[in-house]
């Protein structure tokens, strides 16, 4: 298991009207490696940072909302709550 550290999102979901552009953008800006998830019949892509999966990307097909961002979402670790 890859250890989490401050500044690395635990998971990020992106719905976008242009998956190729988003994959290129996040690859260049955050250094993510983005690849196909292998889900049949659905273009869902997974992104990795330093070998750890950190994000999913999918097409967002809404007429009035060309792109949506959900995240990053943070979850506490046992160290965060004193366990």
C-alpha positions in Angstrom: 0.0 0.0 0.0 1.3 3.4 -0.9 1.6 5.7 2.1 -0.4 9.0 1.8 1.2 12.3 2.4 0.2 15.9 2.7 -0.6 17.5 -0.6 -1.4 14.2 -2.5 -5.2 14.0 -3.1 -6.7 10.7 -1.9 -9.2 10.7 -4.9 -10.4 13.1 -7.5 -13.3 12.6 -9.9 -13.5 14.7 -13.0 -16.3 14.9 -15.4 -15.3 16.7 -18.6 -16.4 17.4 -22.1 -12.9 16.7 -23.4 -11.1 13.7 -21.9 -8.1 13.9 -24.1 -7.5 17.6 -23.2 -8.0 16.9 -19.5 -5.7 13.9 -19.5 -3.0 16.0 -21.2 -3.6 19.0 -18.9 -3.4 17.0 -15.6 -0.5 15.0 -16.9 1.5 18.1 -17.6 0.5 20.2 -14.6 0.4 17.5 -11.9 2.6 14.9 -13.5 -0.2 12.3 -13.5 0.0 9.3 -15.7 -3.5 8.8 -17.2 -4.7 5.6 -18.9 -7.8 3.7 -19.8 -9.5 1.9 -17.0 -10.5 -1.1 -19.2 -14.2 -0.7 -18.4 -16.1 -2.1 -21.4 -18.5 0.4 -23.0 -17.4 3.4 -20.9 -14.5 5.7 -21.4 -13.4 6.0 -17.8 -9.7 6.9 -17.3 -7.5 6.4 -14.2 -4.7 8.7 -13.2 -1.7 7.8 -11.1 0.7 10.0 -9.2 4.0 8.5 -8.2 2.5 5.1 -8.9 -0.6 5.5 -6.7 -4.0 5.9 -8.2 -5.4 9.3 -7.4 -8.1 10.1 -9.9 -10.8 9.0 -12.3 -12.0 10.9 -15.4 -15.1 10.4 -17.3 -17.1 12.1 -20.0 -19.6 14.7 -18.8 -22.5 15.0 -21.2 -24.7 17.7 -19.9 -26.0 20.4 -22.2 -25.7 23.4 -19.8 -22.7 22.3 -17.9 -19.7 21.4 -20.1 -17.4 20.4 -17.2 -17.7 19.6 -13.5 -15.1 19.1 -10.8 -15.8 17.1 -7.7 -12.9 17.1 -5.3 -10.3 16.8 -4.2 -11.9 14.9 -1.3 -9.9 14.4 1.9 -10.3 11.5 4.3 -8.7 11.4 7.7 -6.1 8.8 8.6 -5.9 7.1 11.9 -3.0 9.5 12.7 -5.2 12.5 12.0 -7.7 11.4 14.8 -5.1 10.3 17.3 -5.3 6.5 16.9 
